[in-house]
Amino acid sequence: MVNTARKQETEINEVEQQGEEPEISVGKSLFVGLQHVLAMDLFIPPIILAGLLSFSVADSALLIQMTFIACGIATIIQAGFAMKLPVMQGPSFVPISALAAIGTTSGIGAMIGSLIPGALLISLLGKPLNVFSKLVLKFIPPLVAGTVIVVVGISLMPAAINSIYTAPGGFQVNILIAFITAVVLIACMYIGENMKTKFKFMKVASVMLSLGIGTLVAALFGLVNFSHVSEVPWFALPSIFAFGTPTFELDAILIMLAIYLIIVIETTGTWFTVGEVADEKLDGKRLNGGAFGEGIGCFVGSFFGGTPVTGYSSNAGIIAITGVKSRKPIIAGGAILIALGMMPKIMNVIASIPAPVINGVFAILCVVIMMNGFKVIKNAPFTERNMIVIGLPIMLALSAVLMPAEIANGLPNLVTYFVSSGTAVGAIAALVLNFVLPEKKQDSNVIPLGVSK
C-alpha cells in the first residue's frame, strides 16, 4: 500500500510538473468561477469613470456592460492561452483620473484612442521581444511595486471623498448614506475574516451587501430611481466603439504609455501573489506570456471603450479559500463576465446606484488598496534611502491630486494629463528614485518580487 501511495504521489507530481490541469467538472468550474466574479467588484472603476465624465445613466450602464465583456475576453486570453495562470482580469483603478482628464479635455474618441498604442507596446515587450521579464528583474523590486500600490490607494481617496460631498442631494444626507454603506462594508469584511466557519461568505459578498443596504438607505431619502430599467432589454449584443471612433492625440497617447507602465507594475505584484497561492513558478517565459496577454486584453478592451484591464489580486483569496487552483474556473469566470455583459437590464440596475453609496464603498477600497501596498513593502529594510523612495512619491502624488484646477488647466495638455493622475506622478517618482539613489550591497541582493534568477 505504501508503494502504491508513493506511485500515485509521483504520478501527481509528474502531472503538476508538466503543467496539466487537474480534473474538475464543468459544474464545479462554473460555481467557483461565479465566486471569482462576485469577489471582483469590477463595476466600481467604470461607474466612477462614468461619473467623472458626466455620463447619463444609459451611457454609464453601457460603459459597465462593455467593461464586463472586455474583462471576460481578457480573462480567457490570459488564463487560457497567454500566461496560463488562474488570474482574473478586471478594470484597473490606476488610469481613472487620467482617462477622465483626456475625455473631458479632448473627447471620448481621444480617450479610447489613447488606450491602443500602449496596449500593443506591452504585448510586444512580452512576445515576441521577450524582454519584459528582464525589465521586471531590473526595475520592479517589491519596494517599488508596494509603493506604487500605496500611491494608487492614496491618490484615489480624494476623488471618492469629494464625490460624496458633491453628489446630488444635500451633503449631510450624502455623508450619512456613505457612512452607513462604509460601516456595513467594514462589518462584513471583519465578520467574514474573524468568523470564517459560519460567516465566511460575508467577506466574499461584502461589497454587494454594502451596496444593497446603502441603496436601501438612499431610497429612504428619495435618491434612487430605477424607472428607466424597465425600458432596456434583458439581452443585447456588444457594440464595437460604442462611444465613438477612436482618435489619436499624441499628448494623450504619451501619458497613457506612462499609465500602462504603472498598470504593469501593479499587475506584476498580483501575478506573484496568485503564483504563490496556486503553487506555480513564475519564470521569465511566464512573465513574458503575462505581458503579452495583458497587452492583448487591453487592446481588445479598447474596442469596447472599457478601461485597461489588470490582474485582480482579490481572486488569490478565493483560490486560497476554495483550494481550487485550476485555470478552468477562471476561464468559466471569463465566460460568465461576457454573459453578464450582454444583459443591459442588470447593468442599468448597477448604474442606478446613487453616487454616495458607490463612493462610500470606493473610499474603503482605497484604504484596502493602500494597506495591501504596505503589506508588499513591509519586509524592505527601514533605511533612510527607502523612506525617501516610499515617502517622497506619496507626497508628490498628493501634490498633484490637490493641485488647484485653475493651475492645472493653465498647463500644456501633456502636463495636465500627467498631473491629473496622482498615481502617475507617484509611480514615476518611485521608479526614478529607486533607480538613481544608491543602496547598500546587503539590501541590493533581494530578488525582485520573488523572481528566481
Disulfide bonds with the S-S distance in Angstrom:
none
